[in-house]
Amino acid sequence: MKEYVGQCSVCGRDIYCEDGFLNGYTDSEGRLSCYDEKHAEKEHVENERTNNERTNSERTSSERPS
């Protein structure tokens, strides 16, 4: 059985559940993505950028005088 689940949040490709298995994945933000290697690389880069921004923000807030 093949059931439509939604579209890839990166490329718009249709994603289906086939025989109980999702032909894609959800990222840490809950977005649906297909199994395209380029998407995984893009997500990794975005996660690194977000982590760096958080680290910089934490440093800035801890350096502020009370």
PQR file of N, CA, C, O and H, with PARSE charges and radii, in Angstrom:
ATOM      1  N   MET A   1       0.842  -1.172   0.000 -0.4000 1.5000
ATOM      2  CA  MET A   1       0.000   0.000   0.000 -0.0000 2.0000
ATOM      3  C   MET A   1       0.894   1.244   0.000  0.5500 1.7000
ATOM      4  O   MET A   1       1.882   1.305   0.731 -0.5500 1.4000
ATOM      5  N   LYS A   2       0.546   2.216  -0.809 -0.4000 1.5000
ATOM      6  CA  LYS A   2       1.306   3.452  -0.936 -0.0000 2.0000
ATOM      7  C   LYS A   2       0.383   4.619  -0.583  0.5500 1.7000
ATOM      8  O   LYS A   2      -0.661   4.810  -1.206 -0.5500 1.4000
ATOM      9  H   LYS A   2      -0.257   2.167  -1.403  0.4000 1.0000
ATOM     10  N   GLU A   3       0.784   5.399   0.427 -0.4000 1.5000
ATOM     11  CA  GLU A   3      -0.052   6.504   0.885 -0.0000 2.0000
ATOM     12  C   GLU A   3       0.744   7.802   0.870  0.5500 1.7000
ATOM     13  O   GLU A   3       1.854   7.866   1.398 -0.5500 1.4000
ATOM     14  H   GLU A   3       1.633   5.244   0.934  0.4000 1.0000
ATOM     15  N   TYR A   4       0.176   8.826   0.266 -0.4000 1.5000
ATOM     16  CA  TYR A   4       0.808  10.136   0.200 -0.0000 2.0000
ATOM     17  C   TYR A   4       0.897  10.740   1.597  0.5500 1.7000
ATOM     18  O   TYR A   4      -0.083  10.751   2.341 -0.5500 1.4000
ATOM     19  H   TYR A   4      -0.726   8.775  -0.163  0.4000 1.0000
ATOM     20  N   VAL A   5       2.092  11.246   1.949 -0.4000 1.5000
ATOM     21  CA  VAL A   5       2.308  11.841   3.270 -0.0000 2.0000
ATOM     22  C   VAL A   5       2.430  13.355   3.166  0.5500 1.7000
ATOM     23  O   VAL A   5       1.847  14.081   3.972 -0.5500 1.4000
ATOM     24  H   VAL A   5       2.888  11.237   1.345  0.4000 1.0000
ATOM     25  N   GLY A   6       3.182  13.836   2.181 -0.4000 1.5000
ATOM     26  CA  GLY A   6       3.381  15.269   2.019 -0.0000 2.0000
ATOM     27  C   GLY A   6       4.490  15.546   1.027  0.5500 1.7000
ATOM     28  O   GLY A   6       4.922  14.665   0.284 -0.5500 1.4000
ATOM     29  H   GLY A   6       3.655  13.246   1.526  0.4000 1.0000
ATOM     30  N   GLN A   7       4.944  16.793   1.033 -0.4000 1.5000
ATOM     31  CA  GLN A   7       6.010  17.195   0.125 -0.0000 2.0000
ATOM     32  C   GLN A   7       7.289  17.485   0.889  0.5500 1.7000
ATOM     33  O   GLN A   7       7.263  17.905   2.046 -0.5500 1.4000
ATOM     34  H   GLN A   7       4.593  17.508   1.637  0.4000 1.0000
ATOM     35  N   CYS A   8       8.409  17.251   0.216 -0.4000 1.5000
ATOM     36  CA  CYS A   8       9.719  17.557   0.784 -0.0000 2.0000
ATOM     37  C   CYS A   8       9.802  19.064   1.017  0.5500 1.7000
ATOM     38  O   CYS A   8       9.474  19.855   0.132 -0.5500 1.4000
ATOM     39  H   CYS A   8       8.430  16.910  -0.724  0.4000 1.0000
ATOM     40  N   SER A   9      10.239  19.449   2.198 -0.4000 1.5000
ATOM     41  CA  SER A   9      10.334  20.871   2.530 -0.0000 2.0000
ATOM     42  C   SER A   9      11.480  21.557   1.794  0.5500 1.7000
ATOM     43  O   SER A   9      11.548  22.786   1.776 -0.5500 1.4000
ATOM     44  H   SER A   9      10.506  18.807   2.917  0.4000 1.0000
ATOM     45  N   VAL A  10      12.387  20.780   1.183 -0.4000 1.5000
ATOM     46  CA  VAL A  10      13.527  21.346   0.481 -0.0000 2.0000
ATOM     47  C   VAL A  10      13.259  21.461  -1.016  0.5500 1.7000
ATOM     48  O   VAL A  10      13.447  22.529  -1.600 -0.5500 1.4000
ATOM     49  H   VAL A  10      12.331  19.782   1.197  0.4000 1.0000
ATOM     50  N   CYS A  11      12.815  20.354  -1.649 -0.4000 1.5000
ATOM     51  CA  CYS A  11      12.680  20.354  -3.108 -0.0000 2.0000
ATOM     52  C   CYS A  11      11.239  20.235  -3.598  0.5500 1.7000
ATOM     53  O   CYS A  11      10.979  20.418  -4.787 -0.5500 1.4000
ATOM     54  H   CYS A  11      12.662  19.487  -1.174  0.4000 1.0000
ATOM     55  N   GLY A  12      10.303  19.933  -2.708 -0.4000 1.5000
ATOM     56  CA  GLY A  12       8.909  19.840  -3.110 -0.0000 2.0000
ATOM     57  C   GLY A  12       8.493  18.483  -3.656  0.5500 1.7000
ATOM     58  O   GLY A  12       7.346  18.312  -4.068 -0.5500 1.4000
ATOM     59  H   GLY A  12      10.514  19.784  -1.742  0.4000 1.0000
ATOM     60  N   ARG A  13       9.396  17.522  -3.665 -0.4000 1.5000
ATOM     61  CA  ARG A  13       9.098  16.172  -4.165 -0.0000 2.0000
ATOM     62  C   ARG A  13       8.053  15.507  -3.269  0.5500 1.7000
ATOM     63  O   ARG A  13       8.082  15.663  -2.048 -0.5500 1.4000
ATOM     64  H   ARG A  13      10.327  17.660  -3.330  0.4000 1.0000
ATOM     65  N   ASP A  14       7.133  14.767  -3.881 -0.4000 1.5000
ATOM     66  CA  ASP A  14       6.118  14.046  -3.113 -0.0000 2.0000
ATOM     67  C   ASP A  14       6.766  12.932  -2.301  0.5500 1.7000
ATOM     68  O   ASP A  14       7.659  12.238  -2.787 -0.5500 1.4000
ATOM     69  H   ASP A  14       7.109  14.640  -4.872  0.4000 1.0000
ATOM     70  N   ILE A  15       6.312  12.766  -1.066 -0.4000 1.5000
ATOM     71  CA  ILE A  15       6.824  11.726  -0.180 -0.0000 2.0000
ATOM     72  C   ILE A  15       5.664  10.823   0.214  0.5500 1.7000
ATOM     73  O   ILE A  15       4.571  11.286   0.540 -0.5500 1.4000
ATOM     74  H   ILE A  15       5.587  13.330  -0.672  0.4000 1.0000
ATOM     75  N   TYR A  16       5.930   9.530   0.174 -0.4000 1.5000
ATOM     76  CA  TYR A  16       4.914   8.531   0.445 -0.0000 2.0000
ATOM     77  C   TYR A  16       5.339   7.610   1.576  0.5500 1.7000
ATOM     78  O   TYR A  16       6.523   7.472   1.887 -0.5500 1.4000
ATOM     79  H   TYR A  16       6.818   9.154  -0.092  0.4000 1.0000
ATOM     80  N   CYS A  17       4.339   6.985   2.181 -0.4000 1.5000
ATOM     81  CA  CYS A  17       4.550   5.900   3.123 -0.0000 2.0000
ATOM     82  C   CYS A  17       4.192   4.633   2.352  0.5500 1.7000
ATOM     83  O   CYS A  17       3.073   4.496   1.858 -0.5500 1.4000
ATOM     84  H   CYS A  17       3.378   7.097   1.929  0.4000 1.0000
ATOM     85  N   GLU A  18       5.146   3.710   2.252 -0.4000 1.5000
ATOM     86  CA  GLU A  18       4.903   2.465   1.521 -0.0000 2.0000
ATOM     87  C   GLU A  18       5.035   1.281   2.463  0.5500 1.7000
ATOM     88  O   GLU A  18       6.093   1.051   3.050 -0.5500 1.4000
ATOM     89  H   GLU A  18       6.055   3.822   2.653  0.4000 1.0000
ATOM     90  N   ASP A  19       3.951   0.537   2.599 -0.4000 1.5000
ATOM     91  CA  ASP A  19       3.909  -0.647   3.465 -0.0000 2.0000
ATOM     92  C   ASP A  19       4.399  -0.330   4.881  0.5500 1.7000
ATOM     93  O   ASP A  19       5.087  -1.136   5.507 -0.5500 1.4000
ATOM     94  H   ASP A  19       3.092   0.725   2.123  0.4000 1.0000
ATOM     95  N   GLY A  20       4.035   0.844   5.369 -0.4000 1.5000
ATOM     96  CA  GLY A  20       4.374   1.226   6.731 -0.0000 2.0000
ATOM     97  C   GLY A  20       5.717   1.906   6.898  0.5500 1.7000
ATOM     98  O   GLY A  20       6.102   2.229   8.022 -0.5500 1.4000
ATOM     99  H   GLY A  20       3.476   1.498   4.860  0.4000 1.0000
ATOM    100  N   PHE A  21       6.448   2.137   5.801 -0.4000 1.5000
ATOM    101  CA  PHE A  21       7.758   2.769   5.867 -0.0000 2.0000
ATOM    102  C   PHE A  21       7.730   4.122   5.173  0.5500 1.7000
ATOM    103  O   PHE A  21       7.311   4.229   4.020 -0.5500 1.4000
ATOM    104  H   PHE A  21       6.135   1.875   4.888  0.4000 1.0000
ATOM    105  N   LEU A  22       8.174   5.142   5.871 -0.4000 1.5000
ATOM    106  CA  LEU A  22       8.210   6.490   5.329 -0.0000 2.0000
ATOM    107  C   LEU A  22       9.398   6.619   4.379  0.5500 1.7000
ATOM    108  O   LEU A  22      10.527   6.301   4.752 -0.5500 1.4000
ATOM    109  H   LEU A  22       8.515   5.055   6.807  0.4000 1.0000
ATOM    110  N   ASN A  23       9.154   7.076   3.173 -0.4000 1.5000
ATOM    111  CA  ASN A  23      10.216   7.275   2.182 -0.0000 2.0000
ATOM    112  C   ASN A  23      10.792   8.678   2.311  0.5500 1.7000
ATOM    113  O   ASN A  23      10.859   9.427   1.336 -0.5500 1.4000
ATOM    114  H   ASN A  23       8.237   7.334   2.869  0.4000 1.0000
ATOM    115  N   GLY A  24      11.197   9.016   3.500 -0.4000 1.5000
ATOM    116  CA  GLY A  24      11.762  10.316   3.815 -0.0000 2.0000
ATOM    117  C   GLY A  24      12.060  10.350   5.304  0.5500 1.7000
ATOM    118  O   GLY A  24      12.119   9.310   5.960 -0.5500 1.4000
ATOM    119  H   GLY A  24      11.143   8.408   4.291  0.4000 1.0000
ATOM    120  N   TYR A  25      12.246  11.543   5.827 -0.4000 1.5000
ATOM    121  CA  TYR A  25      12.539  11.692   7.251 -0.0000 2.0000
ATOM    122  C   TYR A  25      12.083  13.066   7.708  0.5500 1.7000
ATOM    123  O   TYR A  25      11.845  13.958   6.893 -0.5500 1.4000
ATOM    124  H   TYR A  25      12.197  12.388   5.294  0.4000 1.0000
ATOM    125  N   THR A  26      11.967  13.225   9.001 -0.4000 1.5000
ATOM    126  CA  THR A  26      11.680  14.537   9.560 -0.0000 2.0000
ATOM    127  C   THR A  26      12.956  15.033  10.235  0.5500 1.7000
ATOM    128  O   THR A  26      13.656  14.270  10.901 -0.5500 1.4000
ATOM    129  H   THR A  26      12.160  12.500   9.662  0.4000 1.0000
ATOM    130  N   ASP A  27      13.246  16.305  10.056 -0.4000 1.5000
ATOM    131  CA  ASP A  27      14.451  16.869  10.660 -0.0000 2.0000
ATOM    132  C   ASP A  27      14.163  17.292  12.089  0.5500 1.7000
ATOM    133  O   ASP A  27      13.066  17.066  12.600 -0.5500 1.4000
ATOM    134  H   ASP A  27      12.678  16.925   9.515  0.4000 1.0000
ATOM    135  N   SER A  28      15.136  17.899  12.728 -0.4000 1.5000
ATOM    136  CA  SER A  28      14.997  18.278  14.129 -0.0000 2.0000
ATOM    137  C   SER A  28      13.911  19.322  14.367  0.5500 1.7000
ATOM    138  O   SER A  28      13.442  19.492  15.493 -0.5500 1.4000
ATOM    139  H   SER A  28      16.027  18.083  12.313  0.4000 1.0000
ATOM    140  N   GLU A  29      13.509  20.023  13.298 -0.4000 1.5000
ATOM    141  CA  GLU A  29      12.442  21.017  13.398 -0.0000 2.0000
ATOM    142  C   GLU A  29      11.077  20.442  13.019  0.5500 1.7000
ATOM    143  O   GLU A  29      10.074  21.155  13.034 -0.5500 1.4000
ATOM    144  H   GLU A  29      13.890  19.885  12.384  0.4000 1.0000
ATOM    145  N   GLY A  30      11.042  19.138  12.675 -0.4000 1.5000
ATOM    146  CA  GLY A  30       9.794  18.488  12.311 -0.0000 2.0000
ATOM    147  C   GLY A  30       9.413  18.633  10.849  0.5500 1.7000
ATOM    148  O   GLY A  30       8.301  18.269  10.467 -0.5500 1.4000
ATOM    149  H   GLY A  30      11.858  18.559  12.662  0.4000 1.0000
ATOM    150  N   ARG A  31      10.324  19.163  10.011 -0.4000 1.5000
ATOM    151  CA  ARG A  31      10.042  19.313   8.583 -0.0000 2.0000
ATOM    152  C   ARG A  31      10.280  17.990   7.871  0.5500 1.7000
ATOM    153  O   ARG A  31      11.205  17.250   8.206 -0.5500 1.4000
ATOM    154  H   ARG A  31      11.227  19.458  10.322  0.4000 1.0000
ATOM    155  N   LEU A  32       9.445  17.702   6.896 -0.4000 1.5000
ATOM    156  CA  LEU A  32       9.525  16.478   6.112 -0.0000 2.0000
ATOM    157  C   LEU A  32      10.483  16.667   4.946  0.5500 1.7000
ATOM    158  O   LEU A  32      10.393  17.660   4.224 -0.5500 1.4000
ATOM    159  H   LEU A  32       8.693  18.302   6.624  0.4000 1.0000
ATOM    160  N   SER A  33      11.406  15.715   4.754 -0.4000 1.5000
ATOM    161  CA  SER A  33      12.370  15.785   3.656 -0.0000 2.0000
ATOM    162  C   SER A  33      12.509  14.423   3.007  0.5500 1.7000
ATOM    163  O   SER A  33      12.312  13.393   3.652 -0.5500 1.4000
ATOM    164  H   SER A  33      11.479  14.909   5.341  0.4000 1.0000
ATOM    165  N   CYS A  34      12.854  14.423   1.716 -0.4000 1.5000
ATOM    166  CA  CYS A  34      13.095  13.169   1.015 -0.0000 2.0000
ATOM    167  C   CYS A  34      14.537  12.729   1.241  0.5500 1.7000
ATOM    168  O   CYS A  34      15.349  13.477   1.785 -0.5500 1.4000
ATOM    169  H   CYS A  34      13.015  15.259   1.192  0.4000 1.0000
ATOM    170  N   TYR A  35      14.842  11.502   0.817 -0.4000 1.5000
ATOM    171  CA  TYR A  35      16.193  10.958   0.989 -0.0000 2.0000
ATOM    172  C   TYR A  35      17.093  11.374  -0.164  0.5500 1.7000
ATOM    173  O   TYR A  35      17.472  10.542  -0.988 -0.5500 1.4000
ATOM    174  H   TYR A  35      14.182  10.894   0.376  0.4000 1.0000
ATOM    175  N   ASP A  36      17.431  12.632  -0.225 -0.4000 1.5000
ATOM    176  CA  ASP A  36      18.351  13.136  -1.241 -0.0000 2.0000
ATOM    177  C   ASP A  36      19.611  13.570  -0.504  0.5500 1.7000
ATOM    178  O   ASP A  36      19.533  14.355   0.441 -0.5500 1.4000
ATOM    179  H   ASP A  36      17.123  13.308   0.444  0.4000 1.0000
ATOM    180  N   GLU A  37      20.764  13.072  -0.921 -0.4000 1.5000
ATOM    181  CA  GLU A  37      22.019  13.385  -0.222 -0.0000 2.0000
ATOM    182  C   GLU A  37      22.268  14.886  -0.127  0.5500 1.7000
ATOM    183  O   GLU A  37      22.837  15.358   0.857 -0.5500 1.4000
ATOM    184  H   GLU A  37      20.827  12.434  -1.688  0.4000 1.0000
ATOM    185  N   LYS A  38      21.850  15.631  -1.131 -0.4000 1.5000
ATOM    186  CA  LYS A  38      22.056  17.085  -1.118 -0.0000 2.0000
ATOM    187  C   LYS A  38      21.285  17.725   0.027  0.5500 1.7000
ATOM    188  O   LYS A  38      21.747  18.693   0.632 -0.5500 1.4000
ATOM    189  H   LYS A  38      21.388  15.247  -1.930  0.4000 1.0000
ATOM    190  N   HIS A  39      20.103  17.179   0.322 -0.4000 1.5000
ATOM    191  CA  HIS A  39      19.297  17.725   1.417 -0.0000 2.0000
ATOM    192  C   HIS A  39      19.992  17.505   2.751  0.5500 1.7000
ATOM    193  O   HIS A  39      20.035  18.404   3.592 -0.5500 1.4000
ATOM    194  H   HIS A  39      19.727  16.393  -0.170  0.4000 1.0000
ATOM    195  N   ALA A  40      20.531  16.319   2.942 -0.4000 1.5000
ATOM    196  CA  ALA A  40      21.210  16.008   4.201 -0.0000 2.0000
ATOM    197  C   ALA A  40      22.406  16.931   4.390  0.5500 1.7000
ATOM    198  O   ALA A  40      22.657  17.402   5.499 -0.5500 1.4000
ATOM    199  H   ALA A  40      20.496  15.589   2.260  0.4000 1.0000
ATOM    200  N   GLU A  41      23.145  17.192   3.312 -0.4000 1.5000
ATOM    201  CA  GLU A  41      24.295  18.088   3.391 -0.0000 2.0000
ATOM    202  C   GLU A  41      23.841  19.503   3.735  0.5500 1.7000
ATOM    203  O   GLU A  41      24.461  20.170   4.563 -0.5500 1.4000
ATOM    204  H   GLU A  41      22.941  16.809   2.412  0.4000 1.0000
ATOM    205  N   LYS A  42      22.766  19.960   3.105 -0.4000 1.5000
ATOM    206  CA  LYS A  42      22.238  21.299   3.370 -0.0000 2.0000
ATOM    207  C   LYS A  42      21.781  21.404   4.823  0.5500 1.7000
ATOM    208  O   LYS A  42      22.038  22.408   5.488 -0.5500 1.4000
ATOM    209  H   LYS A  42      22.263  19.418   2.432  0.4000 1.0000
ATOM    210  N   GLU A  43      21.106  20.368   5.314 -0.4000 1.5000
ATOM    211  CA  GLU A  43      20.632  20.385   6.697 -0.0000 2.0000
ATOM    212  C   GLU A  43      21.812  20.427   7.663  0.5500 1.7000
ATOM    213  O   GLU A  43      21.767  21.128   8.673 -0.5500 1.4000
ATOM    214  H   GLU A  43      20.897  19.552   4.774  0.4000 1.0000
ATOM    215  N   HIS A  44      22.866  19.677   7.353 -0.4000 1.5000
ATOM    216  CA  HIS A  44      24.052  19.674   8.209 -0.0000 2.0000
ATOM    217  C   HIS A  44      24.661  21.079   8.281  0.5500 1.7000
ATOM    218  O   HIS A  44      25.021  21.544   9.363 -0.5500 1.4000
ATOM    219  H   HIS A  44      22.903  19.107   6.532  0.4000 1.0000
ATOM    220  N   VAL A  45      24.776  21.746   7.143 -0.4000 1.5000
ATOM    221  CA  VAL A  45      25.336  23.096   7.100 -0.0000 2.0000
ATOM    222  C   VAL A  45      24.461  24.054   7.898  0.5500 1.7000
ATOM    223  O   VAL A  45      24.976  24.880   8.651 -0.5500 1.4000
ATOM    224  H   VAL A  45      24.483  21.368   6.265  0.4000 1.0000
ATOM    225  N   GLU A  46      23.135  23.952   7.741 -0.4000 1.5000
ATOM    226  CA  GLU A  46      22.218  24.825   8.477 -0.0000 2.0000
ATOM    227  C   GLU A  46      22.308  24.571   9.978  0.5500 1.7000
ATOM    228  O   GLU A  46      22.265  25.514  10.769 -0.5500 1.4000
ATOM    229  H   GLU A  46      22.716  23.281   7.129  0.4000 1.0000
ATOM    230  N   ASN A  47      22.434  23.303  10.377 -0.4000 1.5000
ATOM    231  CA  ASN A  47      22.551  22.976  11.799 -0.0000 2.0000
ATOM    232  C   ASN A  47      23.848  23.532  12.384  0.5500 1.7000
ATOM    233  O   ASN A  47      23.859  24.039  13.505 -0.5500 1.4000
ATOM    234  H   ASN A  47      22.469  22.538   9.735  0.4000 1.0000
ATOM    235  N   GLU A  48      24.938  23.438  11.625 -0.4000 1.5000
ATOM    236  CA  GLU A  48      26.211  23.998  12.079 -0.0000 2.0000
ATOM    237  C   GLU A  48      26.096  25.507  12.266  0.5500 1.7000
ATOM    238  O   GLU A  48      26.593  26.053  13.251 -0.5500 1.4000
ATOM    239  H   GLU A  48      24.929  23.027  10.713  0.4000 1.0000
ATOM    240  N   ARG A  49      25.441  26.177  11.324 -0.4000 1.5000
ATOM    241  CA  ARG A  49      25.271  27.625  11.401 -0.0000 2.0000
ATOM    242  C   ARG A  49      24.441  27.989  12.634  0.5500 1.7000
ATOM    243  O   ARG A  49      24.781  28.919  13.365 -0.5500 1.4000
ATOM    244  H   ARG A  49      25.037  25.733  10.524  0.4000 1.0000
ATOM    245  N   THR A  50      23.359  27.257  12.859 -0.4000 1.5000
ATOM    246  CA  THR A  50      22.502  27.518  14.019 -0.0000 2.0000
ATOM    247  C   THR A  50      23.266  27.300  15.317  0.5500 1.7000
ATOM    248  O   THR A  50      23.160  28.103  16.243 -0.5500 1.4000
ATOM    249  H   THR A  50      23.083  26.501  12.265  0.4000 1.0000
ATOM    250  N   ASN A  51      24.041  26.208  15.389 -0.4000 1.5000
ATOM    251  CA  ASN A  51      24.824  25.928  16.594 -0.0000 2.0000
ATOM    252  C   ASN A  51      25.849  27.028  16.839  0.5500 1.7000
ATOM    253  O   ASN A  51      26.049  27.436  17.983 -0.5500 1.4000
ATOM    254  H   ASN A  51      24.127  25.555  14.636  0.4000 1.0000
ATOM    255  N   ASN A  52      26.498  27.513  15.790 -0.4000 1.5000
ATOM    256  CA  ASN A  52      27.479  28.594  15.931 -0.0000 2.0000
ATOM    257  C   ASN A  52      26.811  29.878  16.403  0.5500 1.7000
ATOM    258  O   ASN A  52      27.364  30.593  17.239 -0.5500 1.4000
ATOM    259  H   ASN A  52      26.335  27.182  14.861  0.4000 1.0000
ATOM    260  N   GLU A  53      25.624  30.177  15.874 -0.4000 1.5000
ATOM    261  CA  GLU A  53      24.901  31.378  16.297 -0.0000 2.0000
ATOM    262  C   GLU A  53      24.519  31.285  17.765  0.5500 1.7000
ATOM    263  O   GLU A  53      24.622  32.269  18.497 -0.5500 1.4000
ATOM    264  H   GLU A  53      25.175  29.596  15.195  0.4000 1.0000
ATOM    265  N   ARG A  54      24.077  30.104  18.203 -0.4000 1.5000
ATOM    266  CA  ARG A  54      23.712  29.915  19.620 -0.0000 2.0000
ATOM    267  C   ARG A  54      24.933  30.105  20.510  0.5500 1.7000
ATOM    268  O   ARG A  54      24.859  30.771  21.543 -0.5500 1.4000
ATOM    269  H   ARG A  54      23.993  29.305  17.608  0.4000 1.0000
ATOM    270  N   THR A  55      26.057  29.518  20.106 -0.4000 1.5000
ATOM    271  CA  THR A  55      27.285  29.636  20.890 -0.0000 2.0000
ATOM    272  C   THR A  55      27.710  31.091  20.999  0.5500 1.7000
ATOM    273  O   THR A  55      28.067  31.561  22.079 -0.5500 1.4000
ATOM    274  H   THR A  55      26.117  28.977  19.267  0.4000 1.0000
ATOM    275  N   ASN A  56      27.671  31.802  19.881 -0.4000 1.5000
ATOM    276  CA  ASN A  56      28.049  33.221  19.898 -0.0000 2.0000
ATOM    277  C   ASN A  56      27.099  34.031  20.768  0.5500 1.7000
ATOM    278  O   ASN A  56      27.534  34.926  21.493 -0.5500 1.4000
ATOM    279  H   ASN A  56      27.380  31.420  19.003  0.4000 1.0000
ATOM    280  N   SER A  57      25.815  33.728  20.705 -0.4000 1.5000
ATOM    281  CA  SER A  57      24.817  34.429  21.503 -0.0000 2.0000
ATOM    282  C   SER A  57      25.038  34.168  22.992  0.5500 1.7000
ATOM    283  O   SER A  57      24.928  35.081  23.810 -0.5500 1.4000
ATOM    284  H   SER A  57      25.462  33.001  20.116  0.4000 1.0000
ATOM    285  N   GLU A  58      25.348  32.924  23.336 -0.4000 1.5000
ATOM    286  CA  GLU A  58      25.591  32.581  24.732 -0.0000 2.0000
ATOM    287  C   GLU A  58      26.834  33.293  25.250  0.5500 1.7000
ATOM    288  O   GLU A  58      26.854  33.754  26.391 -0.5500 1.4000
ATOM    289  H   GLU A  58      25.438  32.183  22.671  0.4000 1.0000
ATOM    290  N   ARG A  59      27.865  33.384  24.425 -0.4000 1.5000
ATOM    291  CA  ARG A  59      29.086  34.083  24.831 -0.0000 2.0000
ATOM    292  C   ARG A  59      28.800  35.556  25.079  0.5500 1.7000
ATOM    293  O   ARG A  59      29.256  36.131  26.067 -0.5500 1.4000
ATOM    294  H   ARG A  59      27.849  33.009  23.498  0.4000 1.0000
ATOM    295  N   THR A  60      28.042  36.158  24.175 -0.4000 1.5000
ATOM    296  CA  THR A  60      27.717  37.573  24.289 -0.0000 2.0000
ATOM    297  C   THR A  60      26.912  37.844  25.544  0.5500 1.7000
ATOM    298  O   THR A  60      27.195  38.802  26.263 -0.5500 1.4000
ATOM    299  H   THR A  60      27.671  35.690  23.373  0.4000 1.0000
ATOM    300  N   SER A  61      25.909  37.015  25.823 -0.4000 1.5000
ATOM    301  CA  SER A  61      25.068  37.244  26.998 -0.0000 2.0000
ATOM    302  C   SER A  61      25.830  36.986  28.285  0.5500 1.7000
ATOM    303  O   SER A  61      25.547  37.625  29.298 -0.5500 1.4000
ATOM    304  H   SER A  61      25.679  36.236  25.239  0.4000 1.0000
ATOM    305  N   SER A  62      26.793  36.065  28.276 -0.4000 1.5000
ATOM    306  CA  SER A  62      27.553  35.808  29.504 -0.0000 2.0000
ATOM    307  C   SER A  62      28.626  36.858  29.736  0.5500 1.7000
ATOM    308  O   SER A  62      29.144  36.973  30.846 -0.5500 1.4000
ATOM    309  H   SER A  62      27.024  35.545  27.453  0.4000 1.0000
ATOM    310  N   GLU A  63      28.969  37.628  28.705 -0.4000 1.5000
ATOM    311  CA  GLU A  63      29.979  38.664  28.835 -0.0000 2.0000
ATOM    312  C   GLU A  63      29.382  39.989  29.272  0.5500 1.7000
ATOM    313  O   GLU A  63      30.123  40.903  29.633 -0.5500 1.4000
ATOM    314  H   GLU A  63      28.547  37.534  27.803  0.4000 1.0000
ATOM    315  N   ARG A  64      28.065  40.118  29.249 -0.4000 1.5000
ATOM    316  CA  ARG A  64      27.412  41.366  29.661 -0.0000 2.0000
ATOM    317  C   ARG A  64      27.533  41.556  31.165  0.5500 1.7000
ATOM    318  O   ARG A  64      27.375  40.604  31.929 -0.5500 1.4000
ATOM    319  H   ARG A  64      27.463  39.376  28.956  0.4000 1.0000
ATOM    320  N   PRO A  65      27.811  42.764  31.585 -0.5600 1.5000
ATOM    321  CA  PRO A  65      27.878  43.009  33.042  0.2800 2.0000
ATOM    322  C   PRO A  65      26.504  42.933  33.673  0.5500 1.7000
ATOM    323  O   PRO A  65      25.507  43.289  33.044 -0.5500 1.4000
ATOM    324  N   SER A  66      26.443  42.477  34.895 -0.4000 1.5000
ATOM    325  CA  SER A  66      25.160  42.340  35.602 -0.0000 2.0000
ATOM    326  C   SER A  66      24.776  43.617  36.281  0.5500 1.7000
ATOM    327  O   SER A  66      23.727  43.684  36.922 -0.5500 1.4000
ATOM    328  H   SER A  66      27.252  42.188  35.407  0.4000 1.0000
TER
END
